[in-house]
Amino acid sequence: MPDIIQLLPDAVANQIAAGEVVQRPASAVKELVENAIDAGADKIQLILKDAGKALIQVIDNGCGMSVTDARMCFERHATSKIRKADDLFAIRTMGFRGEAMASIAAIAQVELKTRRHEDELGTCILIEGSEVLSQEACSAPTGTSISIKNLFYNTPARRNFLKSNPVEMRHIIDEFQRVALANPQIFFTLHHDGQEVYHLPSASLKQRIVHLLGNNYNQRLVPVEEDTTIINLRGFVGKPEFARRTRGEQFFFVNNRFIKDAYLNHAVLTAFEELLPDETYPLYVLFIDIDPSKIDINVHPTKTEIKYQDEKSIYAIIRSAVKRSLGKYNITPTLDFDQENSIGHLITHKPFEEIVQPSIAFNPDFNPFSNEKKADREIPFLRDANPGGHRSAIPRNWDTLYEIAKKEETLQHEIHTEKSIPVDEQEITKSSERQFFQIHNRYIMSQIKSGFMLISQQAAHERILYERFLLQLQNHSGISQQSLFPQSVTLNSSDFELLRQLLPDIRALGFDIREFGRNTVVVEGIPADIGNANEHELLEHLLEGFKNNLEILKLDKRDNLARSLARNAAIKVGTKLSLEEMNQLVDQLFACQMPNLALNGKPVISTVTLAELAERFEK
């Protein structure tokens, strides 16, 4: 029997390695930009076409390469960073394994131009699918320019798995942001399809955060700094009131390398104990400087995971430092008798201000038994409508009320298995008019034939709006309420790309939005079902809810949008409703396809029967 084990050809081995190193255009962007940083560049340009599928070009003013180095950089496991195994534990550069360039050259058409400061001429190399087509001297500026064209051109199966341009662009922006945050001293630009997305001059870390994430982040940041014998920690955390329901603004860097670490993330979250709403995540950009011999960065192909010799101590230091910073800047209540003079200006004092005795104001004409009706706040989006579009709405003046026959215990549905709930015709209340009562501004109570029922007002309104918005998305029938003064809204680049992806469906809901410059849109109208709202907050919450649903529920785009907008536009717990508004809410709820199923899969209505009451009181 002949031998069957053979060495793979280099081109095939490189294509296999590319599956690990280059998963999508963002992976190639990360590797090329990190190489430019390692070359000592202080100016880096990133140029993209077709979200990196057609072109990724990185131009830097770094040290450049000699003729031999320019050719060697495309060889597998060729690196300038390592000479012996011990060097793995003293690495402070980004790339070091020597696989990136060989892997990229195996699945793309590559052009490299490079020149050192001391050389008169540079070198130009053309490679296609690991095959060197040409290498010759050329005129070139100092530094390196590398162009990656038609990524995965020779592996069509891999190319077919790439997502849409907006999705791939968001991944590129994520990688670009991480590199730009880690190197605020470097001037970065990013152009996509001829438009400038980022222009980041050399700046301080705080300025770089603001330039990347938006001007409104300037007032959200709390500085963190701690020097110990184990690690040096510096950076910023966000104020608790600006925490979001989705991850994405959490950045850990170890020796300037972005890492993902659930354990250290938990250390930050515990420092925010009792300050954050449930299921929200604070912003943080934290840098850990540690002796390279105390960590192992070669434990993951993308080098985003690290092992530590003393991770428990690092956890304690991070938790303590963040908690102290929140207290020092009066984010958390503290008793600090040794407050530093450097932060004394944060608390203003008026030493000779006269102390005024508090007074009590009251209305002597108030009569609690007066029949005079207090004017309730109008809720413009509680309207007569047929939200489901599939059956007739219940008339406003009908004298019957449906009760859901099954008890609450039978309503434990999975979120994705929504079913219609049958109506028991024998449970129709015979009364000339309905009696509704609001309990604690969160539940609506009404008598029914067999007892009474409680309706969660927020869950009910979410169900009504959800079915209405879903119908509008299907029929493109959303009605827009035009703004008297159009508002411009500036988003961070990632959210702006997401908004561009969703824009056709958002317009179908009734938004009148147009793009206006870099990362900015003009809102000229919002859905009529929402009434008066802050355009900036509405868009931010809509995108935030969309990302949260995408992460947790894996919903399709239209269902996700309808849920997100319904949850943001619905009346909230604590909203006082008039009798007329309660009537409208109940009418519209029972006109829905699934009136008793909330968007989180829990019941909207709970009933208590006379038999259950008798059992409680007649024991």
C-alpha positions in Angstrom: 0.0 0.0 0.0 1.6 3.4 -1.0 2.1 6.2 1.4 -0.9 8.5 1.7 0.3 11.3 3.9 1.8 14.3 2.0 2.8 17.8 2.8 0.2 20.4 1.7 1.3 22.9 -1.0 2.1 26.3 0.5 -0.8 27.9 -1.4 -3.3 25.4 0.1 -1.9 25.7 3.6 -2.2 29.5 3.4 -5.8 29.3 2.3 -6.5 27.0 5.2 -4.7 29.4 7.6 -6.7 32.3 6.1 -9.9 30.7 7.4 -8.6 31.4 10.9 -6.9 34.7 10.4 -9.2 36.4 7.8 -12.8 35.6 8.5 -14.2 38.8 6.9 -13.0 42.2 5.5 -12.8 43.5 9.1 -10.2 40.8 9.9 -7.9 42.0 7.1 -8.4 45.6 8.2 -7.3 44.8 11.7 -4.1 43.0 10.6 -3.1 45.7 8.1 -3.7 48.6 10.5 -1.8 46.9 13.3 1.1 46.3 11.0 1.2 50.0 10.2 1.3 50.8 13.9 4.1 48.3 14.5 6.0 50.1 11.7 6.0 53.3 13.8 3.6 55.3 11.7 1.9 58.4 13.2 -0.4 58.8 10.2 -2.6 56.0 8.9 -5.2 56.1 6.1 -7.8 53.4 5.6 -9.6 53.4 2.2 -12.5 51.0 1.5 -14.7 50.2 -1.4 -17.8 48.0 -1.2 -17.4 47.5 2.6 -13.9 46.1 2.0 -15.1 43.4 -0.5 -13.7 45.3 -3.5 -10.8 47.2 -1.9 -9.0 47.5 1.4 -6.1 50.0 1.2 -3.9 51.0 4.2 -1.4 53.8 3.7 1.1 54.7 6.4 4.2 56.8 6.9 6.1 54.2 8.9 9.6 52.9 8.5 8.9 51.0 5.3 10.6 47.8 4.1 13.7 46.8 2.2 13.5 44.9 -1.0 14.1 41.6 0.8 11.7 42.3 3.6 9.0 43.3 1.2 9.2 39.9 -0.4 9.7 38.0 2.9 6.6 39.5 4.6 4.4 37.3 2.4 6.1 34.1 3.5 4.3 32.0 6.1 5.6 32.4 9.7 8.0 35.2 8.6 8.1 37.8 11.4 10.5 40.5 12.7 9.1 40.2 16.3 10.3 36.8 17.4 13.7 35.1 17.4 13.2 32.5 20.2 10.3 31.0 22.2 11.0 33.2 25.2 10.2 36.2 23.1 6.5 35.2 23.2 6.5 36.4 26.8 8.0 39.8 26.1 5.8 41.0 23.3 4.6 44.6 23.2 3.7 44.8 19.5 0.5 43.9 17.7 1.3 41.3 15.1 3.9 38.6 15.8 2.9 35.2 14.4 3.7 35.9 10.7 0.6 34.5 9.2 -1.5 37.5 8.4 0.1 38.7 5.2 0.6 35.2 3.8 -3.1 34.3 4.5 -4.4 37.6 3.0 -2.2 37.0 -0.2 -3.7 33.5 -0.5 -7.3 34.7 -0.9 -7.0 38.2 -2.6 -5.2 40.2 -5.2 -2.5 42.2 -3.4 -0.4 45.2 -4.4 2.4 46.4 -2.0 4.4 49.6 -2.4 7.0 50.4 0.3 10.1 52.5 0.8 12.5 53.1 3.7 13.7 56.6 4.6 17.2 55.9 3.5 16.3 54.4 0.1 15.9 56.4 -3.1 13.5 53.9 -4.7 10.8 51.7 -3.2 9.6 48.3 -4.1 6.3 47.2 -5.7 5.1 43.7 -5.5 1.9 42.2 -7.1 0.6 38.9 -5.7 -2.5 37.0 -6.7 -3.6 33.8 -4.8 -0.1 33.4 -3.2 1.5 33.6 -6.6 4.0 36.5 -7.1 3.2 38.1 -10.4 5.9 40.8 -10.3 8.4 42.5 -8.1 10.2 45.7 -9.3 11.6 49.0 -8.1 9.2 52.0 -8.1 8.8 55.5 -7.0 7.0 55.6 -3.7 6.7 57.9 -0.6 8.3 56.9 2.7 6.3 54.2 4.4 4.0 51.5 3.0 0.8 51.3 1.0 -0.9 47.9 0.7 -4.0 47.3 -1.4 -6.2 44.2 -0.9 -8.6 43.7 -3.9 -11.4 41.3 -4.4 -11.2 39.5 -1.1 -12.0 35.7 -1.3 -12.1 36.0 -5.2 -10.7 32.4 -5.4 -12.8 31.0 -2.7 -16.4 31.8 -3.8 -18.0 29.7 -1.1 -16.3 32.0 1.6 -17.3 35.1 -0.3 -20.9 34.0 -0.5 -21.0 33.8 3.3 -20.2 37.5 3.7 -23.1 39.6 4.9 -24.5 42.8 3.4 -22.3 45.9 3.0 -23.9 47.7 6.0 -23.3 44.7 8.2 -19.7 44.2 7.1 -19.1 47.9 7.4 -20.2 47.8 11.0 -17.7 45.1 11.7 -14.9 47.1 10.1 -15.9 50.2 12.2 -15.8 48.1 15.4 -12.2 47.0 14.6 -11.2 50.5 13.5 -12.6 52.0 16.7 -10.6 49.6 18.9 -7.3 50.4 17.1 -8.0 54.1 17.1 -8.8 54.1 20.9 -5.6 52.2 21.7 -3.5 54.8 19.8 -4.9 58.3 20.3 -1.5 59.8 19.4 -1.8 58.5 15.8 -3.7 60.5 13.1 -6.3 58.2 11.5 -8.7 58.7 8.6 -11.3 56.3 7.2 -12.9 56.7 3.8 -15.6 54.4 2.4 -16.8 54.6 -1.2 -15.4 58.1 -1.6 -16.8 59.5 1.6 -14.9 60.4 4.8 -16.3 58.4 7.7 -13.6 59.3 10.3 -11.1 62.1 10.6 -9.2 61.6 13.9 -6.3 64.0 14.6 -3.7 63.1 17.2 -5.4 63.8 20.6 -5.7 62.8 24.2 -7.6 59.6 25.1 -10.7 61.6 26.2 -10.7 63.6 23.0 -10.3 60.4 20.9 -13.3 58.8 22.7 -15.4 61.9 22.0 -14.3 62.1 18.3 -15.2 58.4 17.8 -18.4 58.1 19.8 -19.8 61.6 19.5 -19.7 65.0 21.2 -22.4 64.1 23.6 -20.0 61.7 25.3 -17.9 64.6 26.6 -20.1 64.9 29.8 -20.5 61.2 30.3 -17.0 60.2 31.2 -15.5 59.6 34.6 -11.6 59.2 34.8 -10.1 56.1 36.3 -6.4 55.8 37.4 -4.6 53.4 39.7 -1.0 52.4 39.9 0.0 49.2 41.7 2.9 46.8 41.7 0.8 44.4 39.7 -0.8 46.6 37.1 -1.2 50.2 36.1 -4.8 51.1 35.2 -6.1 54.2 33.4 -9.0 55.2 31.3 -12.6 56.2 31.6 -16.0 54.8 32.7 -19.4 56.1 31.8 -21.8 57.7 34.2 -24.5 55.2 35.3 -27.4 57.2 33.9 -26.0 56.7 30.4 -25.7 52.9 30.5 -27.2 51.0 27.6 -29.2 47.8 27.2 -26.7 46.5 24.6 -23.1 45.8 24.8 -20.7 47.4 22.4 -19.2 50.3 24.4 -17.0 48.2 26.6 -13.3 48.3 25.8 -10.4 46.6 27.7 -6.8 47.0 26.5 -3.9 45.1 27.9 -0.6 46.6 26.8 -2.5 48.5 24.2 -4.0 45.3 22.7 -7.8 45.0 22.7 -9.0 42.0 24.6 -12.3 40.4 25.5 -12.5 39.1 29.1 -15.8 38.3 30.8 -14.0 38.0 34.2 -12.6 41.5 34.1 -15.9 42.8 32.7 -17.6 41.4 35.8 -15.2 43.4 37.9 -16.4 46.6 36.3 -20.1 45.7 36.6 -19.7 44.9 40.3 -18.3 48.3 40.9 -21.6 49.7 39.5 -23.7 47.7 41.9 -27.0 49.3 42.8 -26.2 52.1 40.3 -27.4 50.5 37.1 -30.9 49.5 35.9 -31.4 45.8 35.3 -29.8 44.4 32.2 -27.8 47.5 31.3 -24.2 47.9 30.5 -21.9 50.9 31.3 -19.4 52.5 28.9 -15.8 51.9 29.8 -12.5 52.4 28.0 -9.8 50.9 30.4 -6.1 50.3 29.7 -4.1 47.8 31.7 -0.3 48.0 31.6 1.3 44.9 32.9 4.7 43.1 32.7 4.5 41.0 29.4 6.1 38.1 31.3 3.0 37.9 33.6 0.6 37.2 30.7 0.2 34.8 27.7 -1.3 36.5 24.6 -0.8 33.5 22.3 -3.9 31.6 23.4 -6.3 32.6 20.6 -5.9 33.0 16.8 -7.2 36.6 16.9 -5.2 37.4 20.0 -8.3 38.8 21.8 -8.0 36.5 24.8 -5.2 36.6 27.4 -4.2 34.4 30.4 -2.9 36.1 33.6 -0.8 34.7 36.3 -2.7 36.6 39.0 -6.1 37.4 37.7 -7.8 37.5 41.1 -5.6 40.4 42.2 -6.3 42.2 38.8 -10.0 41.7 39.3 -9.9 43.3 42.8 -7.8 46.2 41.6 -10.1 47.0 38.7 -13.2 46.8 40.9 -11.7 48.9 43.6 -10.4 51.6 41.2 -13.7 52.0 39.3 -15.7 52.1 42.5 -13.4 54.7 44.0 -13.6 56.9 40.9 -17.4 56.8 40.9 -17.3 57.9 44.5 -14.7 60.5 44.1 -16.7 62.3 41.4 -19.9 62.1 43.4 -21.5 59.4 41.2 -22.0 57.2 44.3 -22.8 58.4 47.8 -19.6 58.4 49.9 -18.2 59.8 53.1 -14.8 60.9 52.1 -13.1 63.0 54.9 -9.8 63.1 53.1 -11.0 64.4 49.7 -8.2 65.4 47.4 -7.8 69.1 46.6 -7.7 68.3 42.9 -11.4 67.4 42.9 -12.6 70.0 45.4 -13.9 72.2 42.5 -16.6 69.5 41.8 -18.5 70.6 44.9 -19.4 74.3 45.1 -19.7 76.0 48.4 -21.5 79.2 49.5 -20.1 79.7 53.0 -22.1 82.7 54.0 -25.4 81.8 52.3 -28.4 82.4 54.6 -30.2 79.2 55.6 -33.9 79.5 54.8 -36.3 77.6 56.9 -38.5 75.3 54.8 -42.1 76.1 54.5 -45.2 74.1 53.7 -47.6 75.2 51.0 -51.2 74.1 50.8 -54.5 74.9 49.1 -57.1 76.0 51.7 -59.9 75.6 49.1 -59.0 72.0 48.3 -62.0 69.6 48.5 -61.3 65.9 48.1 -64.9 65.2 47.5 -65.3 67.7 44.7 -66.7 66.3 41.4 -64.7 68.7 39.4 -62.6 66.6 37.0 -58.9 67.2 36.8 -57.6 67.6 33.2 -55.6 64.5 32.3 -52.7 64.5 30.0 -53.7 63.6 26.5 -52.0 60.6 25.1 -52.1 61.2 21.4 -51.3 57.6 20.3 -54.3 56.1 22.1 -56.5 56.3 19.0 -59.4 54.5 17.5 -57.6 52.2 15.1 -57.7 48.6 13.9 -54.2 47.6 14.8 -54.4 44.1 13.5 -56.1 44.8 10.3 -57.7 41.4 10.4 -60.9 41.7 12.2 -63.3 44.5 13.1 -62.4 46.8 15.9 -64.8 46.6 18.9 -67.1 49.6 18.9 -66.4 52.3 21.5 -69.9 52.1 23.0 -70.3 48.3 23.2 -71.8 47.1 26.4 -70.0 43.8 26.7 -66.5 42.9 27.7 -64.6 39.7 26.8 -62.8 37.8 29.4 -60.0 35.4 28.6 -61.2 31.9 29.7 -58.0 30.3 30.6 -56.1 31.1 33.8 -52.7 32.7 33.9 -50.9 29.4 34.6 -51.8 28.2 31.1 -50.3 31.2 29.4 -46.6 30.3 29.8 -45.8 30.6 26.1 -42.4 30.8 24.6 -41.6 34.2 23.1 -41.5 32.8 19.5 -44.6 30.6 19.8 -47.4 33.1 19.9 -50.9 31.7 19.6 -54.4 33.2 19.5 -56.4 32.9 22.6 -60.0 31.8 22.2 -62.8 33.9 23.6 -65.4 32.3 25.8 -68.7 33.7 24.6 -70.4 32.6 27.9 -68.1 35.0 29.8 -69.6 38.2 28.3 -70.5 40.7 31.0 -74.1 42.0 30.8 -73.9 45.7 31.9 -75.1 48.9 30.5 -71.7 50.6 30.9 -68.2 49.6 31.7 -66.5 50.5 35.0 -62.7 50.9 34.9 -60.4 51.7 37.8 -56.7 52.5 37.6 -54.5 50.9 40.3 -51.2 52.6 41.1 -51.1 54.1 37.6 -50.1 50.7 36.2 -53.1 48.4 36.1 -56.6 48.7 34.8 -59.2 46.8 36.8 -62.8 46.0 35.6 -65.6 43.8 36.9 -66.6 40.8 34.7 -69.3 38.2 35.0 -67.1 35.7 36.9 -65.2 38.1 39.0 -62.7 40.9 37.9 -59.8 41.3 35.6 -56.5 43.2 35.8 -54.8 44.6 32.6 -51.2 45.7 32.6 -51.5 49.1 30.8 -47.9 49.2 29.5 -48.0 45.6 28.2 -51.4 46.2 26.6 -50.3 49.3 24.8 -47.1 47.6 23.6 -49.2 44.8 22.1 -51.5 47.3 20.4 -48.6 49.3 18.9 -46.6 46.2 17.9 -49.5 44.8 15.8 -50.1 48.2 14.3 -46.5 48.8 13.4 -46.1 45.3 12.0 -49.0 46.0 9.7 -47.6 49.3 8.6 -44.2 47.6 7.8 -46.0 45.1 5.7 -48.2 47.6 3.8 -45.8 50.7 3.9 -48.7 52.6 5.4 -47.1 54.5 8.3 -48.4 58.0 8.6 -45.9 60.8 9.4 -46.5 63.7 11.6 -44.4 66.5 10.2 -42.2 68.5 12.6 -42.5 72.3 12.6 -38.8 72.6 13.0 -36.8 69.6 11.5 -34.1 68.3 13.9 -30.6 67.1 13.0 -29.5 64.0 14.8 -25.8 63.0 14.9 -25.1 59.3 15.8 -21.9 57.4 16.3 -20.6 55.7 13.1 -21.8 52.2 14.1 -25.4 53.4 14.8 -25.4 55.5 11.7 -24.5 52.5 9.5 -27.3 50.5 11.2 -29.7 53.3 10.6 -28.8 53.4 6.9 -29.4 49.6 6.8 -32.9 50.0 8.4 -33.9 53.3 6.7 -36.5 51.8 4.2 -38.4 50.1 7.0 -38.0 53.0 9.4 -39.6 55.2 6.7 -42.4 52.7 6.3 -43.3 53.2 10.0 -43.9 56.9 9.3 -40.4 58.4 10.0 -39.4 61.2 7.5 -35.6 61.0 7.6 -32.9 62.0 5.2 -29.2 61.7 5.4 -27.3 65.0 6.0 -23.6 64.8 6.0 -21.3 62.5 8.0 -23.1 60.4 10.6 -25.9 62.9 10.6 -29.6 62.7 9.6 -32.4 65.2 9.5 -35.7 64.1 11.1 -38.5 66.0 9.4 -41.3 63.8 10.7 -42.0 61.0 13.2 -44.8 58.4 13.2 -48.2 59.9 14.0 -48.9 57.1 16.5 -46.1 58.4 18.8 -47.1 62.1 19.2 -44.6 64.5 20.6 -41.2 63.0 21.2 -37.5 64.0 21.3 -36.2 63.0 17.9 -32.7 62.2 19.1 -33.8 60.1 22.0 -36.4 58.3 19.9 -33.9 57.3 17.3 -31.3 56.3 19.9 -33.8 54.2 21.8 -35.1 52.6 18.6 -31.6 51.5 17.5 -30.7 50.4 21.0 -33.9 48.3 21.3 -33.2 46.8 17.8 -29.7 45.8 18.7 -30.8 44.4 22.0 -33.5 42.3 20.4 -31.0 41.1 17.7 -28.6 40.0 20.4 -31.2 38.1 22.6 -34.1 37.1 20.4 -32.6 36.7 16.9 -35.7 38.2 15.3 -36.2 39.1 11.7 -35.7 42.8 10.8 -39.3 43.9 10.6 -40.5 42.1 13.7 -37.5 43.5 15.6 -38.3 47.1 14.5 -42.0 46.8 15.4 -41.1 45.4 18.8 -38.5 48.1 19.5 -40.6 51.0 18.5 -43.7 49.6 20.3 -41.7 49.3 23.6 -40.3 52.8 23.3 -43.6 54.5 22.3 -46.0 52.7 24.7 -47.3 54.4 27.8 -45.2 53.5 30.8 -45.9 52.4 34.4 -46.9 55.5 36.4 -48.9 57.2 33.6 -52.3 58.4 34.8 -55.1 57.6 32.4 -58.5 59.1 32.1 -61.6 57.0 31.9 -61.9 57.7 28.2 -58.2 56.7 27.7 -58.8 53.4 29.6 -61.8 52.7 27.4 -59.8 53.3 24.2 -57.0 51.1 25.5 -59.2 48.2 26.3 -61.1 48.6 23.0 -57.9 48.4 21.0 -56.5 45.6 23.0 -59.4 43.3 22.3 -59.2 44.2 18.6 -55.7 42.6 18.5 -55.0 39.2 17.2 -53.4 38.1 20.5 -54.7 40.4 23.2 -53.4 38.4 26.2 -49.8 37.9 25.1 -47.3 40.6 26.0 -44.2 41.1 23.9 -42.1 39.3 26.5 -44.4 36.3 26.3 -46.1 36.9 29.6 -49.9 37.6 30.1 -51.4 41.0 29.6 -54.6 40.1 31.5 -55.0 38.4 34.8 -58.4 37.3 36.1 -59.6 36.6 39.6 -62.9 34.6 39.9 -65.6 34.9 42.5 -64.8 31.4 43.6 -61.2 32.3 44.3 -62.4 35.4 46.3 -64.8 33.3 48.2 -62.0 30.8 49.0 -59.9 33.6 50.5 -62.6 35.3 52.5 -64.9 32.5 53.6 -62.4 30.1 55.1 
